Amino acid sequence: MALCSHLEAITEVKVSANHVCEECVKHHGKWLHLRTCQTCGVTLCCDDSPAKHMTQHYHQTDHPVISSAEPGEQWLWCYKDGAFAEY
C-alpha cells in the first residue's frame, strides 16, 4: 500500500519529551492519549479526549501529520488524506 505524500515527506519523526496536553494544562482539562504534530512538534490530546485539541490544531493550522506520543506506539496519521502508517 502506497503512503500519501504527507506521510512520505516525514523523514524523522518528532518525539515529544512533553507528556501533557499543553492546551488541557492551560485550561485545567483532562486528556486520555497524546499526539505530536509532525510539522511544529506541539503535543496535544487525541479525539478520545474531551477537548480534542490535536484535531482543533489541524483545523487551525492545516498541519497534516501527527504521531502517537504514547509509549510503545509508533504510528503516524495524516488528517488530510485519512492515511495511517506504522514506523
DRENPAKE-729397 format. One record per residue (C-alpha): chain; x, y, z; residue number from 0. Coordinates in nm, 2 decimals, always signed. Example, Ala and Ser with C-alpha at 12.3 -4.5 7.8 and 13.67 -1.06 7.14 Angstrom:
2
<site><cadena>A</cadena><u>+1.23</u><v>-0.45</v><w>+0.78</w><num>0</num></site>
<site><cadena>A</cadena><u>+1.37</u><v>-0.11</v><w>+0.71</w><num>1</num></site>
! end
This chain:
87
<site><cadena>A</cadena><u>+0.00</u><v>+0.00</v><w>+0.00</w><num>0</num></site>
<site><cadena>A</cadena><u>+0.14</u><v>+0.34</v><w>-0.10</w><num>1</num></site>
<site><cadena>A</cadena><u>+0.18</u><v>+0.62</v><w>+0.15</w><num>2</num></site>
<site><cadena>A</cadena><u>+0.03</u><v>+0.96</v><w>+0.09</w><num>3</num></site>
<site><cadena>A</cadena><u>+0.27</u><v>+1.24</v><w>+0.00</w><num>4</num></site>
<site><cadena>A</cadena><u>+0.24</u><v>+1.39</v><w>+0.35</w><num>5</num></site>
<site><cadena>A</cadena><u>+0.35</u><v>+1.07</v><w>+0.52</w><num>6</num></site>
<site><cadena>A</cadena><u>+0.62</u><v>+1.01</v><w>+0.26</w><num>7</num></site>
<site><cadena>A</cadena><u>+0.76</u><v>+1.36</v><w>+0.35</w><num>8</num></site>
<site><cadena>A</cadena><u>+0.83</u><v>+1.26</v><w>+0.71</w><num>9</num></site>
<site><cadena>A</cadena><u>+1.20</u><v>+1.17</v><w>+0.72</w><num>10</num></site>
<site><cadena>A</cadena><u>+1.24</u><v>+1.19</v><w>+1.10</w><num>11</num></site>
<site><cadena>A</cadena><u>+0.95</u><v>+1.15</v><w>+1.35</w><num>12</num></site>
<site><cadena>A</cadena><u>+0.93</u><v>+1.43</v><w>+1.60</w><num>13</num></site>
<site><cadena>A</cadena><u>+0.91</u><v>+1.28</v><w>+1.95</w><num>14</num></site>
<site><cadena>A</cadena><u>+0.79</u><v>+1.49</v><w>+2.24</w><num>15</num></site>
<site><cadena>A</cadena><u>+0.95</u><v>+1.50</v><w>+2.58</w><num>16</num></site>
<site><cadena>A</cadena><u>+0.63</u><v>+1.67</v><w>+2.69</w><num>17</num></site>
<site><cadena>A</cadena><u>+0.39</u><v>+1.41</v><w>+2.84</w><num>18</num></site>
<site><cadena>A</cadena><u>+0.10</u><v>+1.65</v><w>+2.88</w><num>19</num></site>
<site><cadena>A</cadena><u>-0.15</u><v>+1.82</v><w>+2.66</w><num>20</num></site>
<site><cadena>A</cadena><u>-0.03</u><v>+2.18</v><w>+2.65</w><num>21</num></site>
<site><cadena>A</cadena><u>-0.39</u><v>+2.32</v><w>+2.60</w><num>22</num></site>
<site><cadena>A</cadena><u>-0.55</u><v>+2.10</v><w>+2.86</w><num>23</num></site>
<site><cadena>A</cadena><u>-0.29</u><v>+2.22</v><w>+3.11</w><num>24</num></site>
<site><cadena>A</cadena><u>-0.37</u><v>+2.58</v><w>+3.03</w><num>25</num></site>
<site><cadena>A</cadena><u>-0.75</u><v>+2.52</v><w>+3.07</w><num>26</num></site>
<site><cadena>A</cadena><u>-0.73</u><v>+2.27</v><w>+3.35</w><num>27</num></site>
<site><cadena>A</cadena><u>-0.87</u><v>+2.00</v><w>+3.13</w><num>28</num></site>
<site><cadena>A</cadena><u>-0.81</u><v>+1.62</v><w>+3.11</w><num>29</num></site>
<site><cadena>A</cadena><u>-0.68</u><v>+1.41</v><w>+2.83</w><num>30</num></site>
<site><cadena>A</cadena><u>-0.67</u><v>+1.04</v><w>+2.75</w><num>31</num></site>
<site><cadena>A</cadena><u>-0.39</u><v>+1.00</v><w>+2.49</w><num>32</num></site>
<site><cadena>A</cadena><u>-0.14</u><v>+1.23</v><w>+2.34</w><num>33</num></site>
<site><cadena>A</cadena><u>-0.04</u><v>+1.31</v><w>+1.98</w><num>34</num></site>
<site><cadena>A</cadena><u>+0.26</u><v>+1.51</v><w>+1.84</w><num>35</num></site>
<site><cadena>A</cadena><u>+0.23</u><v>+1.73</v><w>+1.54</w><num>36</num></site>
<site><cadena>A</cadena><u>+0.50</u><v>+1.64</v><w>+1.29</w><num>37</num></site>
<site><cadena>A</cadena><u>+0.51</u><v>+2.00</v><w>+1.15</w><num>38</num></site>
<site><cadena>A</cadena><u>+0.56</u><v>+2.21</v><w>+1.46</w><num>39</num></site>
<site><cadena>A</cadena><u>+0.62</u><v>+1.95</v><w>+1.74</w><num>40</num></site>
<site><cadena>A</cadena><u>+0.33</u><v>+2.05</v><w>+1.97</w><num>41</num></site>
<site><cadena>A</cadena><u>+0.18</u><v>+1.77</v><w>+2.18</w><num>42</num></site>
<site><cadena>A</cadena><u>-0.19</u><v>+1.78</v><w>+2.23</w><num>43</num></site>
<site><cadena>A</cadena><u>-0.48</u><v>+1.54</v><w>+2.32</w><num>44</num></site>
<site><cadena>A</cadena><u>-0.65</u><v>+1.29</v><w>+2.09</w><num>45</num></site>
<site><cadena>A</cadena><u>-1.01</u><v>+1.27</v><w>+1.97</w><num>46</num></site>
<site><cadena>A</cadena><u>-1.10</u><v>+1.03</v><w>+2.26</w><num>47</num></site>
<site><cadena>A</cadena><u>-1.02</u><v>+1.32</v><w>+2.50</w><num>48</num></site>
<site><cadena>A</cadena><u>-1.30</u><v>+1.57</v><w>+2.58</w><num>49</num></site>
<site><cadena>A</cadena><u>-1.14</u><v>+1.88</v><w>+2.40</w><num>50</num></site>
<site><cadena>A</cadena><u>-0.99</u><v>+1.70</v><w>+2.10</w><num>51</num></site>
<site><cadena>A</cadena><u>-0.71</u><v>+1.96</v><w>+2.09</w><num>52</num></site>
<site><cadena>A</cadena><u>-0.50</u><v>+1.79</v><w>+1.82</w><num>53</num></site>
<site><cadena>A</cadena><u>-0.79</u><v>+1.79</v><w>+1.57</w><num>54</num></site>
<site><cadena>A</cadena><u>-0.85</u><v>+2.15</v><w>+1.66</w><num>55</num></site>
<site><cadena>A</cadena><u>-0.48</u><v>+2.22</v><w>+1.59</w><num>56</num></site>
<site><cadena>A</cadena><u>-0.51</u><v>+2.06</v><w>+1.25</w><num>57</num></site>
<site><cadena>A</cadena><u>-0.81</u><v>+2.27</v><w>+1.15</w><num>58</num></site>
<site><cadena>A</cadena><u>-0.64</u><v>+2.59</v><w>+1.27</w><num>59</num></site>
<site><cadena>A</cadena><u>-0.30</u><v>+2.52</v><w>+1.11</w><num>60</num></site>
<site><cadena>A</cadena><u>-0.35</u><v>+2.27</v><w>+0.83</w><num>61</num></site>
<site><cadena>A</cadena><u>-0.05</u><v>+2.07</v><w>+0.97</w><num>62</num></site>
<site><cadena>A</cadena><u>-0.15</u><v>+1.73</v><w>+0.82</w><num>63</num></site>
<site><cadena>A</cadena><u>+0.06</u><v>+1.46</v><w>+1.01</w><num>64</num></site>
<site><cadena>A</cadena><u>+0.06</u><v>+1.35</v><w>+1.37</w><num>65</num></site>
<site><cadena>A</cadena><u>+0.23</u><v>+1.07</v><w>+1.56</w><num>66</num></site>
<site><cadena>A</cadena><u>+0.12</u><v>+0.90</v><w>+1.87</w><num>67</num></site>
<site><cadena>A</cadena><u>+0.30</u><v>+1.03</v><w>+2.18</w><num>68</num></site>
<site><cadena>A</cadena><u>+0.21</u><v>+0.72</v><w>+2.38</w><num>69</num></site>
<site><cadena>A</cadena><u>+0.49</u><v>+0.49</v><w>+2.50</w><num>70</num></site>
<site><cadena>A</cadena><u>+0.52</u><v>+0.18</v><w>+2.28</w><num>71</num></site>
<site><cadena>A</cadena><u>+0.31</u><v>+0.32</v><w>+2.00</w><num>72</num></site>
<site><cadena>A</cadena><u>+0.49</u><v>+0.40</v><w>+1.67</w><num>73</num></site>
<site><cadena>A</cadena><u>+0.24</u><v>+0.53</v><w>+1.42</w><num>74</num></site>
<site><cadena>A</cadena><u>+0.16</u><v>+0.83</v><w>+1.20</w><num>75</num></site>
<site><cadena>A</cadena><u>-0.18</u><v>+0.96</v><w>+1.09</w><num>76</num></site>
<site><cadena>A</cadena><u>-0.24</u><v>+1.21</v><w>+0.81</w><num>77</num></site>
<site><cadena>A</cadena><u>-0.56</u><v>+1.41</v><w>+0.87</w><num>78</num></site>
<site><cadena>A</cadena><u>-0.56</u><v>+1.54</v><w>+0.51</w><num>79</num></site>
<site><cadena>A</cadena><u>-0.56</u><v>+1.20</v><w>+0.34</w><num>80</num></site>
<site><cadena>A</cadena><u>-0.70</u><v>+0.98</v><w>+0.62</w><num>81</num></site>
<site><cadena>A</cadena><u>-0.38</u><v>+0.77</v><w>+0.59</w><num>82</num></site>
<site><cadena>A</cadena><u>-0.21</u><v>+0.56</v><w>+0.86</w><num>83</num></site>
<site><cadena>A</cadena><u>+0.14</u><v>+0.42</v><w>+0.88</w><num>84</num></site>
<site><cadena>A</cadena><u>+0.34</u><v>+0.24</v><w>+1.14</w><num>85</num></site>
<site><cadena>A</cadena><u>+0.72</u><v>+0.31</v><w>+1.17</w><num>86</num></site>
! end
